[in-house]
């Protein structure tokens, strides 16, 4: 055959060369074995990871200045509630991920912040099916929520039963970053037991460099066997994207929370009644501890508490719980937080350089009385009342009496206090601790109808 066009000849040669190169790439190693691939494992796991879309209706907000009592007094502005009613509502949508834990009952685990304030939750499967989900319950302090859908032919992920995850283990993150659809990224376990980040109330994170981005929240972190080892939750992202520092909730913590949510509709955490603090260099020297000694110092023991009944005293150094090392106060809180009220834990401690082991029964957390809601919380809050925020973290303001310091400071009924004196507020108990920092003034960060603002009370 005679080729008249030089261009056609070049195209044919290129096509032929491309075909030859592709055909020459072997699909096996020199030993005749298939190349390593995660594909077989992912075929089993991918269908157990879902995309979650949430829908909420919010109103555009009026200027927070209109809530200031001094501003209203001098400018005679209308009540913010009257203005709010005239502002049209806006429909909002956000995306996240989830993991099917129980295929038979359609149980799905995700992050609480994925479904927080949602009016409607929609779950999409990898095969294209979509279902409206019911929120069974949530654990805002751990950032876990449990959903349920009515669907057949679901696939569930296998939960890892071992706690032997180690730094350097390979892991795979699966989720829905930026709403793109299901995406798989790989990495290793960069660190374990990360706490003190101020992300959640209970922190004992797995740190990984597997790419986690907005939308991955609630997705699966699995090992190379396809077993669930964590729930992807947060990232450190100064520029808004992944920089290789992501965090996942360990599956044993998430599972313990899930079991209580399914059983009770909520998580009923207990306490042992100790005040604790981390060991500093100065404390090590003062307590004459060995170089490199780790643990958590018992700073005080509440009267009548489970800890007192078990014989713990101030000055004890807690080094382990249930044969697991305890190296920080955040880790100890998480270890106790995994347990239910009535459970017994074995605490290992050092007292005067002598190792001891005691059994402590988890007790109910103390409740605040009506008086605690105002004057006993802080003298500047006299005449105000508060309750735990049943929609998530924080403390809700129930009432603020006129002409009280709180009213003059700008606090109003309906506000949700999320921080006090630069300390996060998860509930009434943490609110009380944060207020104890200063007797002469209070700095509050509140959420008012979706707007965050600071209030100083003196």
SULZIGI-V933943 format. One record per residue. RES is the residue in one small letter. PSI is psi in degrees with one decimal (none if undefined). Layout:
BEGIN
RES|PSI ; RES|PSI
END
This chain:
BEGIN
x|133.5 ; x|125.4 ; x|117.8 ; x|-32.1 ; x|119.4 ; x|-36.1 ; x|-41.8 ; x|-38.5 ; x|-42.6 ; x|-41.8 ; x|-41.5 ; x|-40.0 ; x|-40.6 ; x|-42.8 ; x|-41.8 ; x|-40.3 ; x|-42.8 ; x|-43.7 ; x|-41.0 ; x|-41.2 ; x|-47.2 ; x|-39.1 ; x|-25.1 ; x|-15.0 ; x|119.1 ; x|151.6 ; x|10.0 ; x|161.5 ; x|176.4 ; x|-24.5 ; x|2.7 ; x|11.2 ; x|148.8 ; x|149.4 ; x|145.4 ; x|137.6 ; x|144.7 ; x|-5.3 ; x|-46.1 ; x|-41.2 ; x|-42.3 ; x|-29.6 ; x|-28.4 ; x|-29.3 ; x|-36.3 ; x|-39.0 ; x|-10.7 ; x|-4.7 ; x|130.9 ; x|159.3 ; x|138.3 ; x|126.7 ; x|130.9 ; x|146.9 ; x|133.8 ; x|152.1 ; x|119.9 ; x|153.3 ; x|144.4 ; x|146.6 ; x|148.0 ; x|163.2 ; x|127.6 ; x|-21.5 ; x|-27.9 ; x|-15.1 ; x|-10.6 ; x|123.9 ; x|-34.4 ; x|-40.8 ; x|-44.0 ; x|-34.8 ; x|-43.7 ; x|-28.0 ; x|-1.6 ; x|48.4 ; x|153.7 ; x|161.0 ; x|136.5 ; x|-34.1 ; x|-35.7 ; x|-39.0 ; x|-37.8 ; x|-37.3 ; x|-22.8 ; x|-9.7 ; x|128.3 ; x|150.9 ; x|154.9 ; x|131.3 ; x|127.9 ; x|148.9 ; x|141.5 ; x|165.4 ; x|151.7 ; x|-161.7 ; x|168.7 ; x|169.1 ; x|129.4 ; x|117.4 ; x|-34.7 ; x|105.3 ; x|-35.6 ; x|-44.5 ; x|0.8 ; x|33.7 ; x|128.9 ; x|135.9 ; x|138.5 ; x|-173.1 ; x|148.0 ; x|-39.3 ; x|-15.2 ; x|-37.5 ; x|2.7 ; x|132.8 ; x|14.6 ; x|136.4 ; x|-27.9 ; x|138.5 ; x|124.4 ; x|131.1 ; x|128.0 ; x|130.8 ; x|164.3 ; x|-21.7 ; x|6.2 ; x|-13.2 ; x|152.3 ; x|140.0 ; x|148.5 ; x|132.3 ; x|150.5 ; x|134.5 ; x|113.1 ; x|-40.8 ; x|176.0 ; x|163.9 ; x|84.7 ; x|-33.1 ; x|-29.0 ; x|-13.7 ; x|47.1 ; x|140.1 ; x|147.5 ; x|127.5 ; x|165.9 ; x|138.6 ; x|153.6 ; x|101.6 ; x|155.8 ; x|167.3 ; x|47.0 ; x|158.4 ; x|132.0 ; x|152.5 ; x|150.2 ; x|126.5 ; x|128.7 ; x|129.3 ; x|-5.2 ; x|147.9 ; x|19.5 ; x|29.1 ; x|134.4 ; x|153.8 ; x|129.5 ; x|-15.4 ; x|140.8 ; x|139.1 ; x|159.6 ; x|128.7 ; x|132.0 ; x|129.6 ; x|-159.9 ; x|68.2 ; x|133.5 ; x|21.0 ; x|16.6 ; x|-25.0 ; x|174.9 ; x|129.9 ; x|141.9 ; x|130.4 ; x|154.5 ; x|159.7 ; x|-157.7 ; x|169.0 ; x|114.7 ; x|-32.0 ; x|162.4 ; x|155.4 ; x|28.9 ; x|129.6 ; x|178.8 ; x|18.8 ; x|-15.3 ; x|19.6 ; x|-47.2 ; x|169.8 ; x|-38.4 ; x|115.1 ; x|124.4 ; x|51.5 ; x|150.0 ; x|126.1 ; x|135.6 ; x|153.4 ; x|4.5 ; x|130.4 ; x|118.1 ; x|128.1 ; x|169.0 ; x|129.5 ; x|-21.7 ; x|-16.3 ; x|131.3 ; x|-6.1 ; x|-179.8 ; x|140.0 ; x|114.7 ; x|158.4 ; x|-176.9 ; x|-8.8 ; x|-1.9 ; x|15.2 ; x|138.7 ; x|122.5 ; x|-15.4 ; x|164.6 ; x|115.5 ; x|131.9 ; x|-45.8 ; x|164.3 ; x|157.7 ; x|116.0 ; x|80.0 ; x|-31.4 ; x|5.5 ; x|-6.9 ; x|-178.7 ; x|133.4 ; x|15.6 ; x|13.9 ; x|96.9 ; x|159.9 ; x|142.4 ; x|144.3 ; x|126.3 ; x|142.1 ; x|-29.6 ; x|-35.4 ; x|-44.1 ; x|-39.3 ; x|-43.1 ; x|-39.8 ; x|-44.3 ; x|-42.9 ; x|-38.9 ; x|-36.8 ; x|-44.1 ; x|-36.0 ; x|-44.0 ; x|-14.5 ; x|-0.7 ; x|172.7 ; x|126.3 ; x|87.8 ; x|146.3 ; x|-167.2 ; x|165.5 ; x|-7.8 ; x|43.7 ; x|146.1 ; x|131.9 ; x|160.6 ; x|155.0 ; x|156.6 ; x|122.4 ; x|171.4 ; x|-42.0 ; x|-39.0 ; x|-37.6 ; x|-43.4 ; x|-42.3 ; x|-35.8 ; x|-1.0 ; x|46.5 ; x|153.0 ; x|147.9 ; x|125.3 ; x|-1.7 ; x|129.9 ; x|157.9 ; x|-175.8 ; x|128.6 ; x|132.3 ; x|112.0 ; x|-22.9 ; x|158.2 ; x|127.0 ; x|142.4 ; x|134.5 ; x|5.9 ; x|163.3 ; x|-36.7 ; x|-42.6 ; x|-41.7 ; x|-30.4 ; x|-9.2 ; x|8.2 ; x|145.8 ; x|161.2 ; x|136.0 ; x|-15.9 ; x|146.3 ; x|107.6 ; x|123.7 ; x|-9.9 ; x|155.0 ; x|122.5 ; x|46.9 ; x|16.4 ; x|135.8 ; x|145.3 ; x|117.1 ; x|-12.3 ; x|159.8 ; x|-35.4 ; x|-39.3 ; x|-39.3 ; x|-42.1 ; x|-40.5 ; x|-40.4 ; x|-40.6 ; x|-36.3 ; x|-20.9 ; x|-22.3 ; x|156.4 ; x|159.6 ; x|128.9 ; x|-17.8 ; x|156.2 ; x|132.4 ; x|148.1 ; x|115.5 ; x|126.5 ; x|133.6 ; x|164.8 ; x|130.8 ; x|113.8 ; x|43.5 ; x|8.3 ; x|129.4 ; x|133.1 ; x|156.7 ; x|129.1 ; x|149.5 ; x|128.1 ; x|129.9 ; x|127.6 ; x|127.1 ; x|174.2 ; x|145.5 ; x|149.3 ; x|145.0 ; x|148.0 ; x|135.7 ; x|175.1 ; x|-36.2 ; x|-33.1 ; x|-21.1 ; x|-12.4 ; x|-90.2 ; x|-40.1 ; x|-17.6 ; x|-49.7 ; x|140.8 ; x|-29.7 ; x|-8.8 ; x|13.1 ; x|132.0 ; x|-1.5 ; x|156.5 ; x|150.6 ; x|161.7 ; x|161.5 ; x|144.9 ; x|109.3 ; x|-0.6 ; x|7.0 ; x|-154.2 ; x|158.8 ; x|176.2 ; x|130.4 ; x|137.0 ; x|117.0 ; x|-42.3 ; x|143.1 ; x|115.4 ; x|146.1 ; x|149.1 ; x|14.7 ; x|159.6 ; x|-37.4 ; x|-38.9 ; x|-43.2 ; x|-30.6 ; x|-16.1 ; x|1.4 ; x|140.9 ; x|151.8 ; x|137.8 ; x|-18.1 ; x|147.3 ; x|115.4 ; x|120.1 ; x|-12.0 ; x|147.0 ; x|128.6 ; x|41.9 ; x|21.6 ; x|137.0 ; x|142.3 ; x|114.3 ; x|-31.7 ; x|-175.6 ; x|-36.4 ; x|-48.3 ; x|-28.9 ; x|-44.1 ; x|-41.2 ; x|-40.9 ; x|-35.8 ; x|-26.3 ; x|-9.2 ; x|-34.9 ; x|135.4 ; x|-21.6 ; x|-15.5 ; x|160.9 ; x|131.2 ; x|116.2 ; x|141.2 ; x|121.1 ; x|155.0 ; x|117.4 ; x|103.2 ; x|39.2 ; x|-4.2 ; x|131.1 ; x|131.6 ; x|159.7 ; x|143.0 ; x|128.7 ; x|128.7 ; x|126.3 ; x|none
END
